[in-house]
Amino acid sequence: MIFVDDFDDRLRSLGREFFIFDIQYVPDVTSWANEKNISLDEPSQPMKLITDKDNRLVMVVQSEISDGVLDGIINGLSVRWAVRDVAADIAKRLNSIEKRLAYYFLKEYARTKKDLEGDELLEDEWSINEIEKLGFFRT
């Protein structure tokens, strides 16, 4: 089990890079979304980017994420990435929980970018490029 608030400082720092000024932790994003009548892009989605009543970006984050859910997200990325580049094993580059959480955080942000047209592969590529720019792969 991954306790996401252990990575709170890093996620908040990442959020500030993209004008996400608040992170709200909830026990279960799916239950939270049902209560708020908000649709999710995936059934077991551990993060959801929303705007609050003041039109500020807020990332709602599930406080505990199972290793299996995070592994499933990275496996999905690997399958999609193979269409782009069969030689690169992107999952090996995302070799820590911090990098995997950063990828998903940015992936959730990328879903809101109109220039990516809702294309998952473009969202993945944008997210990985941002992780690279932010220096996550230097460690």
N, C-alpha and C positions, 0 to 999 in steps of 0.2 A: 504494500500500500504506500502511495506517495502522499505525503502531507504537504500540500502545495504552499501553505503559509511559511514553510521552511525556506521557500524561494521568493518570499514576498519582496524583499529589497530589490532583487534582480528584476522581477516582473514590474514593479513600480518604476524602476529606472527605464526599462524598456517601454513602458506605457508613456512616460514623459516624452520619449523620442517621437511619438506619434499622436501627441495631444490627448492621450487617454489619462485623465487626471484622477481617476478613482478606480479602485478594484474592490468589488464586493464579493465576499466569500459566502457561499451557500452550501448546505449539506448535499444537495442534489440539484443539478441544473435542470434536469427534465421535470422534476416536481415544481421547481421554481417557475419554469416557463409555463407549465400548465396552469398554475395559480395566477400568473400574470397575463395569460392568454397570448403568449408570444410563441411564434413558431421557431422550431430549430431546424437546422440544415441536415443534421444527422441524429439518429435516435439516442445515442449515448454520448452526445456532445458535452465535453467537460467545461467549455467556455462559451460565452455569448457576449458579443459587443452590442451595447444598446446606447441610446441617448437618454439622459435623464430629463426631468421637467424643465431644466435650464438649458437644454440642448447641448450639454457636455457629454463627451464620450465616457462610458463606464464599461469596464470589462467585468462581467459576472463570471466567477470562477468557482468550480466545484472544489470544496476544501480538501477532499480526499479523492484521489484518482487511483484506481487499481492499475497495477503494472500491465495487466492484460489489455485494458482500454488504451493506454498510451502505446503499447506495442502494436495494437491493431491500427492505430492512426499512422504510425511510422511504416508499418507494412503496406498500408494503402498508398502512402507516398512512394514507397519503393516500386510498387507495381506501376503507378502512373509515370514515375521517373524513367522506368525502363523503356517506355515508348519514346522518350526524348533522347536517352543516352544509355545504351545497354552496357557500356563499359564501366560507367560510374555506379558505385554502390553508395548512394546517398545515406542510407541507414547507418553505414559505418562512420560517416562523418558526424552524425547525430549520436555520438557515443556517450552522452551523459544525460541524466534527467534534466539538468538545467538547459541543455541545448534542445532537447525534445520538447520541453515546456515552452521555450522561446519560439520554436518552430510553430507549435500549435497556436500560441498567442498571436503570432504574426499571420498565420493562416486565417485565423478568425478575423483579424483586421483586413486582410486581403479580400475577404468575401464582400466587404463593403465598398471596395474600389470599383467604380463604374468602368474604368478603362480596361479592367480585366474581364469584363463581360460575363462573370460567373463561370468562367472556364477554370476547372480545378487545376489543370496542368499549369496554366498561366499564374494562378494563385500560388501554387507550389513554387514555381520558379521565382516569383517576386519575393516570397518568404525566405527562400534559401539565399537569394542575392542580398537581402537585408541582413540576414544573420551573418553573412560573409562581411558586409560593410561594417557591421557593429563589432566585429572582432571575435565572435564566438568560436570560430574555427582556428584561432591562433593558439588555443589551449588544448 
